[in-house]
Amino acid sequence: MKYDYVIAGAGIVGLSIARELNRRYPEARIAIIEKESDVAKHSSGRNSGVLHAGFYYTADSLKAKFTRDGNRAMKRYCEENGLKVNNCGKLVIATNEAELEGLAELKRRGDRNSVELECMDESDVSRIDPNVHTYKKALFSPSTATVDPVEICQCMKREIASKGVELFFDTRYSEHRGEAIRTNRGKFICRYFINAAGLYADRIAHDFGFGLNYAIIPFKGIYLKFARNKSDVLTNIYPVPDLNNPFLGVHFTKTVDGSIKIGPTAIPAFWRENYRGMYRFKLGEFSQVMYYMTKLFIRDSFHFRRLAINEMKKYSKAHLIGLSLKMVNQLDRKGFGEFLQPGIRAQLLNKQTLELVQDFVLEGDASSIHVLNAVSPAFTCALPFASYIVDQVEEKLVGKRLDWERGRDQAQGVPG
């Protein structure tokens, strides 16, 4: 099986890369290999469904640009394909005087990133959602929306398949030898390999000699549904985040169908697919994760001890509900149902500094490229991020051709 491009991973990033490659090179042979039975079985199908606006991130980050542009691009994609969008907006609220400076910093970032963000007082907030409780001020993001991530991924799968992209499910990457990508279902020969494997992106990158300074450590995100009604909360409600780590804290999400849920947690997971019980337990993964978690706990990098202890408490439904109730005037705590299916966040750790990497990371050469850190909000960013990745691939292939031409000229005695 010979292809121009082989992509590992059929999440939103892998699908978007295939779509962008097909758009630029409609005659190219493109394949996606995916170890699961369908698209979006991990982070892409287990996230909040929020299309973020792009005001959390520093202006010099890739996330800032891709989130802003991706919000617009994904809404446009949904409109063009008849997919659901809930344009419900988002309020970021404060709970005390100290958090007002956090709101001010978010407003400065939003302004630098050219993201619409309205500063409101309590009376303005009540007009957006009368049930929201804030301390003096809040920020309103009118461009924040919610979608159905699985619906989008399924639509994109159908689109690229109809244009000739081949998808191979239940196909697990094993190793590479030159242009040969070996899997449990045979060998794929490719001119260029693109690693968008999410939770296992670092493992595949290491096999190519890339990403050696990094390891992925997993964090479990759990949501709890408010089952009583869909009307007690009208918009997404978020607390002021700790900008020193990539987690946004427990918040209210207004889903695409108008339902209400709270979460997510950021509970340290013990292996990469630690969704429930001993599901897909792997001793090697457990050992590696515990090694790095222990180092983080001992050194207390980015206040990991406090983070881990506070997050573990969120396994308690009563505790999780209590955190959410601080953001609303009233809500029946007995109205919450069961926990929804958990997701695992593939968070990149710098092994030297023991810091969580908060921006996208790519490494590669003229034969392969590796998406080492498709960190949240990767779903929002997917379309412009895919375009950026394909730009990087083109640059590396052009460089390869120029190097080959220089080598040929030197061999023939042609002056450089």
C-alpha positions as CSV (number, residue, x, y, z in Angstrom):
1,M,0.0,0.0,0.0
2,K,1.8,3.1,-1.3
3,Y,0.7,6.6,-0.4
4,D,2.0,10.2,-0.7
5,Y,0.9,10.9,2.9
6,V,0.1,8.6,5.8
7,I,-1.5,10.2,8.9
8,A,-1.6,8.5,12.3
9,G,-4.7,9.4,14.3
10,A,-8.4,10.0,13.3
11,G,-9.2,12.7,15.8
12,I,-10.1,16.2,14.7
13,V,-6.5,17.2,14.1
14,G,-5.7,14.1,11.9
15,L,-9.0,14.5,10.0
16,S,-8.4,18.3,9.4
17,I,-4.8,17.6,8.2
18,A,-6.1,15.1,5.7
19,R,-8.8,17.5,4.5
20,E,-6.2,20.3,4.0
21,L,-3.8,18.0,2.1
22,N,-6.7,16.9,-0.1
23,R,-7.7,20.5,-0.7
24,R,-4.2,21.4,-1.8
25,Y,-3.3,18.2,-3.6
26,P,-6.4,16.5,-4.8
27,E,-4.4,13.9,-6.8
28,A,-2.3,12.9,-3.8
29,R,-2.9,9.5,-2.2
30,I,-3.7,10.0,1.5
31,A,-4.3,7.4,4.2
32,I,-5.3,7.7,7.8
33,I,-4.5,4.9,10.2
34,E,-6.4,4.7,13.4
35,K,-6.1,2.1,16.2
36,E,-9.8,2.5,17.2
37,S,-12.9,1.3,15.3
38,D,-14.0,4.9,14.3
39,V,-13.1,8.5,14.4
40,A,-13.1,10.7,17.6
41,K,-12.9,7.8,20.1
42,H,-10.7,9.8,22.5
43,S,-10.2,13.5,23.2
44,S,-11.9,14.7,20.0
45,G,-15.1,12.9,21.0
46,R,-14.9,13.4,24.7
47,N,-14.4,17.1,25.1
48,S,-16.7,19.9,26.2
49,G,-17.8,20.8,22.7
50,V,-17.0,24.5,23.4
51,L,-15.6,26.6,20.6
52,H,-13.4,29.0,22.5
53,A,-12.8,32.6,21.5
54,G,-9.1,33.0,22.1
55,F,-8.6,35.4,25.0
56,Y,-6.9,33.1,27.5
57,Y,-3.6,33.0,25.7
58,T,-0.6,35.3,25.3
59,A,-0.4,37.1,21.9
60,D,2.8,35.4,21.0
61,S,1.4,31.9,21.2
62,L,0.1,29.7,18.4
63,K,-3.0,29.0,20.4
64,A,-4.0,32.7,20.5
65,K,-4.2,33.0,16.7
66,F,-5.5,29.5,15.9
67,T,-8.2,29.7,18.6
68,R,-9.5,33.1,17.3
69,D,-9.4,32.0,13.6
70,G,-10.5,28.4,14.4
71,N,-13.7,29.6,16.2
72,R,-14.7,31.4,13.0
73,A,-13.6,28.6,10.7
74,M,-15.4,25.8,12.6
75,K,-18.6,27.8,12.8
76,R,-18.4,28.3,9.0
77,Y,-17.8,24.6,8.5
78,C,-20.9,23.8,10.6
79,E,-23.0,26.3,8.7
80,E,-21.8,24.9,5.3
81,N,-22.6,21.4,6.3
82,G,-25.8,21.9,8.3
83,L,-24.3,21.0,11.6
84,K,-25.6,22.2,15.0
85,V,-24.1,25.3,16.7
86,N,-25.3,26.9,20.0
87,N,-24.2,30.5,20.0
88,C,-24.7,30.9,23.7
89,G,-21.6,32.9,24.6
90,K,-19.5,32.7,27.7
91,L,-19.3,34.7,31.0
92,V,-16.1,34.6,33.0
93,I,-16.9,35.6,36.6
94,A,-15.0,36.7,39.7
95,T,-15.6,35.5,43.2
96,N,-13.5,38.0,45.1
97,E,-11.5,41.2,44.9
98,A,-8.3,39.4,44.0
99,E,-9.8,37.8,40.9
100,L,-10.7,41.2,39.4
101,E,-7.1,41.6,38.3
102,G,-7.4,38.2,36.6
103,L,-10.4,39.5,34.7
104,A,-8.4,42.6,33.7
105,E,-5.5,40.4,32.4
106,L,-7.9,38.3,30.3
107,K,-9.3,41.5,28.9
108,R,-5.8,42.7,28.0
109,R,-5.1,39.4,26.3
110,G,-8.4,39.5,24.4
111,D,-7.6,43.0,23.1
112,R,-4.1,42.0,22.0
113,N,-5.5,38.9,20.2
114,S,-8.3,41.0,18.5
115,V,-11.0,38.9,20.3
116,E,-14.3,40.6,21.1
117,L,-14.7,40.7,24.9
118,E,-17.1,42.9,26.9
119,C,-16.4,44.0,30.4
120,M,-19.6,44.0,32.5
121,D,-20.9,44.9,35.9
122,E,-23.4,42.9,37.9
123,S,-26.4,44.5,36.3
124,D,-25.1,43.8,32.8
125,V,-24.4,40.2,33.7
126,S,-28.0,39.7,34.9
127,R,-29.2,40.6,31.5
128,I,-27.2,37.9,29.9
129,D,-28.1,35.3,32.5
130,P,-30.0,36.3,35.7
131,N,-28.8,33.2,37.5
132,V,-25.1,34.1,37.3
133,H,-23.4,35.2,40.5
134,T,-20.3,37.4,40.1
135,Y,-18.3,39.7,42.3
136,K,-18.6,43.3,40.9
137,K,-17.4,42.5,37.4
138,A,-17.4,39.8,34.7
139,L,-16.3,39.4,31.1
140,F,-18.7,38.3,28.3
141,S,-17.4,36.5,25.2
142,P,-20.2,36.7,22.5
143,S,-18.3,34.5,20.0
144,T,-17.9,31.5,22.3
145,A,-20.3,28.7,21.2
146,T,-20.9,25.0,21.6
147,V,-21.0,22.2,19.0
148,D,-21.3,18.4,18.8
149,P,-17.7,17.2,18.4
150,V,-18.6,13.7,17.2
151,E,-21.1,15.1,14.7
152,I,-18.3,17.3,13.2
153,C,-15.8,14.5,13.1
154,Q,-18.2,12.1,11.4
155,C,-19.1,14.8,8.9
156,M,-15.4,15.4,8.1
157,K,-14.8,11.6,7.8
158,R,-17.6,11.4,5.2
159,E,-16.3,14.5,3.4
160,I,-12.7,13.3,3.0
161,A,-13.6,9.7,2.2
162,S,-15.8,10.9,-0.6
163,K,-12.8,12.7,-2.1
164,G,-10.5,9.7,-2.0
165,V,-8.8,9.8,1.4
166,E,-8.6,6.2,2.7
167,L,-9.3,5.5,6.3
168,F,-8.0,2.3,8.0
169,F,-9.6,1.6,11.4
170,D,-8.4,-1.0,13.9
171,T,-5.0,-0.3,12.5
172,R,-2.3,0.3,15.1
173,Y,1.1,1.9,14.5
174,S,4.0,-0.5,15.3
175,E,7.2,1.0,14.0
176,H,8.8,2.5,10.9
177,R,11.6,1.4,8.7
178,G,12.6,4.1,6.2
179,E,9.4,4.9,4.2
180,A,7.6,1.8,5.6
181,I,5.1,2.3,8.4
182,R,4.4,-1.1,10.0
183,T,1.0,-1.8,11.6
184,N,-0.9,-4.7,12.9
185,R,-2.7,-4.8,9.5
186,G,0.3,-4.7,7.2
187,K,2.8,-2.2,5.9
188,F,2.2,1.2,4.4
189,I,4.8,2.9,2.2
190,C,4.6,6.7,2.3
191,R,6.5,9.6,1.0
192,Y,5.6,11.6,4.1
193,F,4.3,10.6,7.5
194,I,2.3,12.8,9.8
195,N,1.9,11.9,13.5
196,A,-1.4,13.2,15.0
197,A,-1.8,10.3,17.4
198,G,-2.9,12.3,20.5
199,L,-2.2,10.3,23.7
200,Y,0.5,8.3,21.9
201,A,2.0,11.0,19.8
202,D,5.2,11.1,21.9
203,R,5.7,7.3,21.6
204,I,5.5,7.5,17.8
205,A,7.7,10.6,17.7
206,H,10.4,8.9,19.8
207,D,10.5,6.0,17.3
208,F,11.5,8.6,14.7
209,G,14.0,10.3,17.0
210,F,11.8,13.4,17.8
211,G,10.3,14.7,21.0
212,L,12.9,13.1,23.1
213,N,12.7,16.0,25.7
214,Y,9.0,15.4,26.2
215,A,6.6,12.8,27.6
216,I,2.8,12.8,27.7
217,I,1.2,12.5,31.1
218,P,-2.6,12.0,31.2
219,F,-5.2,14.0,33.1
220,K,-8.8,12.7,33.5
221,G,-11.7,15.1,32.7
222,I,-15.1,14.3,34.1
223,Y,-18.4,16.1,33.6
224,L,-21.6,15.9,35.6
225,K,-25.0,16.6,33.9
226,F,-27.7,18.8,35.5
227,A,-30.7,16.6,34.7
228,R,-33.5,18.7,36.3
229,N,-34.0,21.1,33.3
230,K,-32.2,23.0,30.5
231,S,-33.3,26.5,31.6
232,D,-31.6,27.3,34.9
233,V,-28.4,28.3,33.1
234,L,-28.4,30.2,29.8
235,T,-24.8,30.6,28.9
236,N,-21.3,29.0,29.6
237,I,-20.1,30.2,33.0
238,Y,-16.3,30.0,33.8
239,P,-14.3,31.1,36.8
240,V,-11.1,33.2,36.5
241,P,-8.4,30.5,35.7
242,D,-4.9,30.1,37.1
243,L,-3.0,31.2,34.0
244,N,0.1,29.3,35.2
245,N,-1.4,26.0,34.3
246,P,-3.5,24.9,31.2
247,F,-6.6,23.9,33.1
248,L,-9.6,26.3,33.2
249,G,-11.3,25.1,36.4
250,V,-14.8,23.7,37.0
251,H,-17.4,25.6,35.0
252,F,-20.9,25.4,33.5
253,T,-21.2,24.3,29.9
254,K,-24.3,24.9,27.9
255,T,-24.2,22.1,25.4
256,V,-25.3,22.3,21.7
257,D,-28.7,20.9,22.6
258,G,-29.2,23.3,25.5
259,S,-28.4,20.9,28.3
260,I,-26.3,21.9,31.3
261,K,-23.2,20.2,32.6
262,I,-20.5,21.0,35.1
263,G,-16.8,20.1,35.0
264,P,-14.3,19.1,33.9
265,T,-11.9,17.8,36.4
266,A,-8.1,17.6,35.7
267,I,-7.5,14.5,37.9
268,P,-4.1,12.9,37.4
269,A,-4.6,9.6,35.5
270,F,-2.4,6.5,36.1
271,W,-2.1,5.3,32.5
272,R,-3.0,6.8,29.2
273,E,-6.5,5.3,28.7
274,N,-7.4,5.2,32.4
275,Y,-11.1,6.0,31.7
276,R,-12.6,3.5,34.1
277,G,-11.5,0.6,36.4
278,M,-8.7,-1.4,34.9
279,Y,-9.7,-0.6,31.3
280,R,-6.7,-0.9,29.0
281,F,-4.3,-1.0,31.9
282,K,-0.6,-1.2,30.8
283,L,2.0,-1.7,33.4
284,G,4.7,0.1,31.4
285,E,2.5,3.2,31.1
286,F,1.6,3.1,34.8
287,S,5.2,2.9,35.7
288,Q,6.2,5.8,33.5
289,V,3.3,8.0,34.6
290,M,4.0,7.3,38.3
291,Y,7.7,8.1,37.8
292,Y,6.9,11.6,36.5
293,M,4.0,12.2,38.9
294,T,6.3,11.4,41.8
295,K,8.9,13.8,40.5
296,L,6.3,16.5,40.1
297,F,5.0,15.9,43.6
298,I,8.4,16.0,45.2
299,R,9.5,19.1,43.4
300,D,6.1,20.6,43.5
301,S,6.5,21.9,40.0
302,F,3.7,24.4,39.0
303,H,2.2,23.7,42.5
304,F,1.4,20.1,41.4
305,R,0.8,18.9,45.0
306,R,-2.1,21.4,45.5
307,L,-3.4,20.7,42.0
308,A,-3.4,16.9,42.5
309,I,-5.0,17.0,45.9
310,N,-7.7,19.5,44.9
311,E,-8.5,17.6,41.7
312,M,-8.7,14.2,43.5
313,K,-11.4,15.7,45.7
314,K,-13.5,16.2,42.6
315,Y,-14.2,12.5,42.4
316,S,-16.8,13.4,45.1
317,K,-20.0,14.5,43.4
318,A,-21.0,16.7,46.4
319,H,-17.6,18.5,46.2
320,L,-17.9,19.1,42.5
321,I,-21.4,20.4,42.8
322,G,-20.3,22.7,45.6
323,L,-17.7,24.3,43.5
324,S,-20.1,25.0,40.7
325,L,-22.8,26.5,43.0
326,K,-20.5,29.4,43.8
327,M,-21.0,30.7,40.3
328,V,-24.8,30.8,40.3
329,N,-27.5,32.4,42.5
330,Q,-29.5,29.3,42.9
331,L,-29.6,25.7,41.6
332,D,-31.0,22.6,43.0
333,R,-28.0,20.4,44.0
334,K,-30.3,17.4,43.9
335,G,-31.0,18.1,40.2
336,F,-27.6,16.7,39.1
337,G,-27.6,13.2,37.5
338,E,-24.7,10.9,36.9
339,F,-21.1,11.5,35.7
340,L,-20.8,11.6,31.9
341,Q,-18.2,9.6,30.0
342,P,-14.7,10.8,31.0
343,G,-12.1,12.1,28.7
344,I,-8.3,11.9,29.0
345,R,-6.2,15.1,28.3
346,A,-2.9,14.3,26.7
347,Q,-0.7,16.9,28.4
348,L,2.9,17.3,27.3
349,L,5.5,17.5,30.0
350,N,9.0,18.9,29.5
351,K,11.2,16.2,31.1
352,Q,14.0,18.7,31.9
353,T,12.1,21.5,33.4
354,L,9.1,19.5,34.7
355,E,6.8,22.1,33.3
356,L,3.5,21.5,31.4
357,V,3.9,22.8,27.9
358,Q,1.0,25.2,27.2
359,D,1.4,25.7,23.4
360,F,1.3,23.5,20.4
361,V,4.6,21.7,19.7
362,L,5.7,20.3,16.3
363,E,8.9,18.5,15.5
364,G,10.0,16.9,12.2
365,D,12.1,16.7,9.1
366,A,11.8,16.1,5.4
367,S,10.2,12.6,6.0
368,S,7.9,13.1,9.0
369,I,6.3,15.6,11.3
370,H,4.9,15.0,14.8
371,V,2.2,16.9,16.6
372,L,3.5,16.4,20.1
373,N,1.1,18.7,21.9
374,A,-2.3,19.2,20.5
375,V,-3.3,20.8,23.7
376,S,-6.7,22.3,24.5
377,P,-8.4,24.0,22.7
378,A,-7.2,21.9,19.8
379,F,-10.7,21.1,18.7
380,T,-11.4,24.9,18.2
381,C,-8.0,25.4,16.6
382,A,-8.2,22.3,14.3
383,L,-8.8,23.9,10.9
384,P,-6.2,26.7,10.9
385,F,-3.8,24.5,12.9
386,A,-4.0,21.9,10.1
387,S,-3.3,24.5,7.5
388,Y,-0.2,25.5,9.5
389,I,1.0,21.9,9.8
390,V,0.7,21.4,6.0
391,D,2.6,24.7,5.5
392,Q,5.4,23.2,7.7
393,V,5.3,20.0,5.7
394,E,5.6,21.9,2.4
395,E,8.6,23.9,3.8
396,K,10.4,20.7,4.8
397,L,9.8,19.0,1.5
398,V,11.0,22.1,-0.4
399,G,14.1,22.1,1.7
400,K,14.6,18.4,1.0
401,R,14.4,19.0,-2.7
402,L,16.8,22.0,-2.6
403,D,19.3,19.9,-0.6
404,W,19.0,17.1,-3.2
405,E,19.6,19.5,-6.0
406,R,22.6,21.1,-4.3
407,G,24.0,17.6,-3.8
408,R,23.4,16.7,-7.4
409,D,25.1,19.9,-8.6
410,Q,28.1,19.4,-6.4
411,A,28.4,15.8,-7.7
412,Q,28.4,17.1,-11.2
413,G,30.8,19.9,-10.5
414,V,28.3,22.7,-11.0
415,P,29.2,25.8,-9.0
416,G,26.8,26.6,-6.1
